[in-house]
Amino acid sequence: MSVEGQLSIRLGVTDKAVDRVSIESNRPVHASRVLNGKDVSESQQLIPLLFAVCGTAQSCAGVRACEQALGFPAAERMQQLRDSLVSMETLREHLWRILLDWPSITDAEKDSEGVTEITRILYDFRQALGLSGDPFTVGGTEFRADSGALMAVRERVRGLLRIRVYSVVPGEWLGIEDPERLLAWAERRGTVAARLIHRLVQTGWGAVGACDSTPLPPLSEQQLHVAFRQSGYVKYPRWNGNCCETSAMTRVESRLLEELKAVYGNGLLVRLVARLTEMAQLAERLPVGPLDSGGRALSSGTAVNPGIGQVAAARGQLVHRVELSGITVCNYQILAPTEWNFHPEGVVAQALSTLRGDPERVEQQARLLISAVDPCVGYRLIFN
């Protein structure tokens, strides 16, 4: 039942330079209309079935929008639990890209064992939270987290990332605060991540794709309501006339990233290091307690109909907007990060337009850039 679609990315190359970029999407950006006429409970059950990618983030944004529209926000501890589930999903999505996409660039095999292990860990994480039902229903559900089990899950995540990604535990890797130490780590080439960073530096590709881009600023609920009323906003969004970017690179901060940006701008190296940085930060912040206060509870609130739900999903800021009549959905809208980042005039189009070189080199760099920003759907890369 899931809806996906595809991107068609066309590049025109003249005299070893990209001079035309066209991004077309057949993503069903209005697929959420199938929720119209459903009651709140049914609509929330359907959301993870509609969106196979980042289903946890989609469910989280959806229930928050409905809770706001109804005036029944979940208790703070339930919000924290939901955030922890989204964080674990983001960590998994980052790791999948590293284990499945990055090996092909370094002539290595995909790491299917690592993919299987993080999938198991995510299941065990949910078990450790002690959920008695679906946390993405209005008000949430009862839960009683097991601190010992959560600690074990965090240690398994850290161990997996040490072996498969960093060669050291994530917290130690986060201690790399300058480019020189990063290059020293990469030169050891102990993992696929280190080998890819080393290759980018050795080939001089660190700044590939560097371009002017405007990070999507935090938007208030009132600003979003105004924007959603604009025709075509969920397909071709803009803010103050800009095609903004929302990604790990625009939301993650570190001293290392600041120093790399001074040299490489928002090129490939910075984008990949931002992914590595966020994944390590998420691993270090996984909860080990106390989420075990238990009990399902609603906070008192004022109904704000339509309601807005925002979540920092793996690929960027995700927004759901729902208008209710009683408990029935009248109008459901979703704005996913792909519509920002792969806007026909957005950051990916701008980055691709900077590419130079023979056809093989341009294609390699284009695929690297697309993967680094990461659409939530498949794509075709076409040269004409």
N, C-alpha and C positions, 0 to 999 in steps of 0.2 A: 504493500500500500504506500510505501515511501515515495516521495517526489524528489527528483534530483535535477534533471536537465543537464546541459553541457554548455561550455564556452567554446566559441570558435575565435581563435586569435590569429589574425592574418598579418604577416610582415611583408612589406615591399622593400627590396634591397637593390640599391643602385650604386655602382662604383664602390662596392664593399662597405656600404653604410645603409642602415635602416632609415628609410625616408618616409615610410607609411606604416602606420599601425592601426589596425581595426579590431575592436573587441566586440563580438556579438554574443548575446546570451539568450538561450531559450529556457532558462530557469523559470519555473512556474512561480513567479514572485507573488502571485495572487492566490496561491494554493490554499492559503488560510481561509479563503471564502467558504470552503466546504464546512467550516465550523459554524458559519452563520445559521441560525435557527436551532442549534444544539443548546442544551443547557450547560451550565458551567462544568459540571462534573463530567459529562460526556465529552465536551471539548477538550478537557485536560487529559482524558484517557487517550484521545486520538492524536494528540500532538507528537508524542514519541514514535507513533506509528507512521506519521507523515514525514518525519525528519530523522532519517537513519543516522546522519552525521551530527554529532554534538547534541544528541537527543536529551541529555541531562540538562544542558544549558537552555535548550528550547523549553523544556518542561519548567525549569526554574523561572525563566522570564514570563512564561505564560501564567503560572499560578500567581506570581507577584502582581501581574496586571489585573487578574480577576479579583484578588484579595483587595487591591486598592479600590477597584470599581464597586465592590460590595461593602467596603468599610470594615473588613475583617482581616487585618494583617496578622500574620503568624507571629508567635512569640519570638523574641530575639534569639533564643537558643535554637529554635527551628531554622531561623534564617542562617545562623552560623553553620548548622548541619548541612543545609542546602549548599552553602558556599563551599564547604569542604568536598561535597560530591562533585561540584562543578570543577573545583581545583584538581581533583584526581582525574577527571575526564580530560582536562586540558593537558595535564602531565602525560597521560596516555597518548593523546593526539600528537603532541610534540615528539614523544619517543617513537611512535609509529613512523613518522616522517623520517626520523634519523635512521631507524633500522631498516626501513623499506626503500627509501629514496636515495639516501646518501651513499649506500654501498655501490650503486651502479655508476656513480660519478668517480669513485676511486677503484673501479675494477674489482670490487669484492662482491660476495654473495649476500643476498638479503638475509637478515637475521630473524628467521621465523621463530626460533626458540625464544628469543627475547620478547617478541610480540605475544607469544602464547603466555609467557610468564607474567607480563604486565596485565594481561586479561584476567588471569587467575587472581592476581593481587587485588584488582579492582573489585572482583566478586567478594573476596575475603574482607575487604574494607567495608563493604556494605553490610556484611554479616557482623563485623565487629561493632558497627553502630547500633546494633540491636533494634532495628526497625520492626515495628509490628504491622506496618502497612506502607502505603505510598507516601513519602514525604512531600510529594508535589501535588497534594490535594489541598483545598482551602483549609488553612489552619494547621496543616501538617498531620502528623500521626504520633502515637506514643513511641518512645524509644528509650533504651537504656544502654548506653555505650559501655563497652568493656575496655577499660584503659589498658589492661595488659595486652589484649588482642590488637588494639590500635598501635601500641608501641611495637609489637611484632611486625605489623604491616609496614610501619615506617622504616624499620630496619631492613625489611625485605626490599623495599623501594630503593633505599640508599645503596644496598648491596648490588642490586641489579644495575643501577646507574654507574656505580663504581666499575663494575666489570665491563659493561657494554658501551659506556659513553665517556667517562671522565678519567679512568685509571686510578682515580682517588675518590674519596667520598665527596658528595656534592658540596658540603660546607667547605671543604678544603679547596675545591676548584673555585668557589666564589672568592677565595682569598687572593686569586690572581687579579691584581689591580692595575697592571700596566701592560702595554703591548709587548714589551720585551719578554716578560714572563709568560705571556700567552704563546709567543712564538717558540720559546724554549719548551713549553708543554707540547706544542704541536709537532716540534721536530722529533720528539720521541715516537710519534706515530703509533701509540699504543692502542688506539681505538679508531673506528671509522670516522668519528668526529674529529679527532686530532689529525688524521690523514687528510681529511677534506680541508680543514683550515690550513694545513701545511701546503697543500696543492694550490689553494687560492693565492697564498703569499708568494710561492715560488713562481707561479705563472703571471704574477702581476695583475690578477683579477680581483683583488680585494675591493677596489672602488667601482667595479663594473656595475652599471645600473644606477649610479649616483645621480640624483636629479632633485629638482625642487619639489617638495611635497608639503602639504599642510596637515599636521596631525589633527584628527577630529577632537575638538575640545569637549569637556564635560558639558552635556546639555541638560538643562532643567526639564522637568516634566511639562511645564507650560510651553517652553520652546519647542519641545517635541510635538505637542498637540497641534501647534500652529503649523509645523513642518508637515505633519502627516495629512493635514487637510489640503496640501498643495497637490495638484494633479501630477501623477507620475513620480511622486517622491520615493516610493518604495522600489521603483525600478531604476531610476536615475537620480539618486540623492545628491544634493549640494547643501553646503552651509555657508551663508554669506557669499554665495557665488563660487565657492571653492569645492572641488572634488577631493574631499579629505581622505586621509589614510587612517585606518584603525587596525592595529596589529600588535604583536608582541614588542616590536621595535618602538612603537609610539607610547607604550605604557610601562616598559621596564626601564629601571634606572640603575646604574652602577658607575663607579669611577672608571672601570675598564671601558665601558661603552662610551662614556664621555670622551675619553682619550682616543678611542678608535674613530669616533665620529669626526674629530678634529682632523684626522688624516684621510679617512675613507668616505666621509659623508654618510649617506644612507645606502652605500653600496653593499654588495654581496656579503662581505666579511662581517659588517656590522649586523646585518639581518640574521646571519647564522649564529653569531655570538649572542644576540638578543634571545634567540630561541633556547640556546644552551643555558643562558643566565636565568631565564624565567623557569625552566624546568628544574634547575638546581634550587632556586628559591622556593618553588612549590614543594619540592621533596623535603626541604628543611622545615617547612611550616605545617606539614601534615599534623593534624591534631592527635594528641595522645591522651587527651582528657583536659578538663572535665566537661565532657558533653553529656554526662550521665545523670543529669538532673531529672530526666524522664518526664513523661506526662505530655499530653496534647493540650495546647493552650492557644487561645486567640487573644491578641491585644485589642484594646478598644481603639477605635479609629473612626474617622469620618469618611463616608463614601465619596469617592472622587470618580465620577462616571462621565466619560470613558476613563479607564485605568491604564497606567503605563507600568511595564516591567522591564528593567534593564539588567543585563548580565555581561560580565567580561568573559566571553567565550574564547575558545582556543584561538580562533582566527580574528578576533576583534570584538567590538561592541555589538551586542545583539539587543534589539528592542522589540517588544510586543506591545500592541495597543488594542484594547478591547472595549467595545461599547455594549452595554447590557440593557435589556428591558426586563426588570425583575432579575431572574436568574438565567434568562435566555440571551444568547449572543446575537446581537444585531449586526455588528461590524467588527471583524477581526483582521488586524493588519500586522505584518511582520517585516522588519527591516534587518537583513542579515549583513554581516561585514563584507561579504563577497560583492555586494552591490556598491559599496564604497571603493574597495580596493581594485576591483576589475571594472569600474566605470569606464566607458569608452574614452574619457579624458582624464582618468584617474592615475594613481601612482604607478601601476604596472604599465599602462600605456606610455607614460612619460619615461619610465626606466628603459623599456624596450626600444624607444626611439633613440637612445644614446648609443646603441650597440654598433660596433665597427668590426670589420674583418671579413675573412672568406666565409662562404655559406656554412661550412662545418662548425667553425668557431662561433658564428652568430647563433646557430641552432643550439649548441651546447650552453652558451651563456643565457639564451632566452629560457631554456628549460630550467636552468638553475634559478633564475630570477622568479619564474612562475612558481616553482616549488618553494622558494624561500618565503614568498608572500602567502602562498598556499590557498587556492580556492577550495571551497567545500564540495566541489563537483569535478568531474573529469573535463578535459579540454582537448581540442584539436589545434595543433600548431601548423599553420598553412603558410607557404611562401608563394608570393605571386608578384 
